[in-house]
Amino acid sequence: MANSKSLIAYFSRKGKNYVGGGIVNLPIGNTEIIANKIKELTRSDIFQIKTVKSYPKDYTETTDVAREEQRRNARPELTDGVDEMDSYDVIYLGYPNWYGTMPMAVFTFLGSNDFSGKTIIPYCTHEGSGMGSSERDIKKLCPTARLLPGLAIRGGSVNTVDKDIANWLRSVT
């Protein structure tokens, strides 16, 4: 993928989150931490996927909203889109694993853009669920994109996985 222009598009939630068996207050969401590590290694542009309607500050309330969005197959409205999406060849797509897949805001992002001919390289943060069905879901939403193997990172270890990220990036690029 030499000479290709890349973008890191990610959804992340700071605040009260489930990490390592308990609720902790994260000043920066785990997925955002990984997005910034990938940016350092790849020099990619970066875009945060944000919803118009914020998720509740309370962790349990957020999980209730997330579960209901998934049940309804909702597509939450996003605050903005990527300028000049056509100029990107490679998309590093980051998200937390919510109920076995991506948050529905990521479904909105994928459905709002044309990924034909682009390479999508997913990564997710989780607390035991790994990638879940997210890679299969990405393939369904973006059938004409090239999907490379994703990286699942346990949220509680985001500050100690630099070598894992570098090795994964070398294996997929």
Residue pairs with C-beta under 8 A, 6 or more apart in sequence:
1 89
1 90
1 119
1 173
4 89
4 90
4 119
5 45
5 87
5 88
5 89
5 90
6 42
6 44
6 45
6 88
6 89
6 90
6 91
6 92
7 44
7 45
7 46
7 47
7 82
7 85
7 88
7 90
7 91
7 92
8 35
8 38
8 39
8 42
8 44
8 45
8 46
8 47
8 91
8 92
8 94
9 46
9 47
9 48
9 49
9 82
9 91
9 92
9 93
9 94
9 109
10 31
10 32
10 34
10 35
10 46
10 47
10 48
10 49
10 92
10 93
10 94
10 95
11 31
11 48
11 49
11 50
11 94
11 95
11 96
11 102
11 103
11 105
11 106
11 109
12 28
12 29
12 30
12 31
12 32
12 35
12 48
12 94
12 95
12 96
13 29
13 31
13 55
13 62
13 96
14 26
14 27
14 28
14 29
14 32
15 25
15 26
15 29
15 57
15 59
16 23
16 24
16 25
16 26
16 57
16 58
16 59
16 62
17 23
17 24
17 25
17 26
17 29
17 30
17 59
17 155
18 59
18 127
18 155
19 26
19 30
19 127
19 155
19 156
20 127
20 155
20 156
23 59
29 96
30 96
30 125
30 153
30 155
30 158
31 94
31 95
31 96
31 124
31 125
32 48
33 158
33 159
34 94
34 123
34 125
34 153
34 158
34 161
34 165
35 46
35 48
35 92
35 94
36 46
37 161
37 162
37 165
38 44
38 92
38 94
38 123
38 165
38 169
39 46
41 165
41 166
41 169
42 92
42 169
42 173
44 90
44 92
45 88
47 82
49 78
49 95
49 105
49 106
49 108
49 109
50 78
50 79
50 80
50 105
51 76
51 77
51 78
51 79
51 105
52 76
52 77
52 78
52 79
53 76
53 77
55 62
55 65
55 66
56 62
56 65
63 98
66 98
66 99
66 103
66 104
67 99
68 74
69 76
69 103
69 104
70 98
70 99
70 101
70 104
73 104
74 104
75 104
75 107
75 108
75 111
76 104
76 105
76 108
77 108
78 105
78 108
78 109
78 112
81 112
81 113
82 88
82 113
85 113
85 114
86 114
88 118
89 118
89 119
90 118
90 119
90 121
90 173
91 115
91 118
91 119
91 120
91 121
92 121
92 122
92 123
93 106
93 110
93 120
93 121
93 122
93 123
93 138
94 122
94 123
94 124
94 125
95 102
95 103
95 106
95 122
95 124
95 125
95 134
96 103
96 124
96 125
96 126
96 155
97 124
97 125
97 126
97 129
97 130
97 131
97 132
97 134
97 152
100 129
100 132
100 133
101 132
101 133
101 134
101 137
102 124
102 134
102 137
102 138
107 137
107 141
110 138
110 141
110 142
111 141
115 142
115 144
115 145
116 144
116 145
117 144
117 145
117 146
118 142
118 145
118 146
119 145
119 146
119 147
119 148
120 138
120 142
120 145
120 146
120 147
120 148
121 148
121 150
121 172
121 173
122 131
122 134
122 135
122 138
122 147
122 148
122 150
122 151
123 150
123 151
123 152
123 153
123 168
124 130
124 131
124 132
124 134
124 150
124 151
124 152
124 153
125 152
125 153
125 154
125 155
125 158
126 132
126 152
126 153
126 154
126 155
127 154
127 155
127 156
128 154
130 152
131 150
131 152
134 150
135 147
135 149
135 150
138 145
138 147
139 147
148 172
149 171
149 172
151 164
151 165
151 168
153 161
153 164
153 165
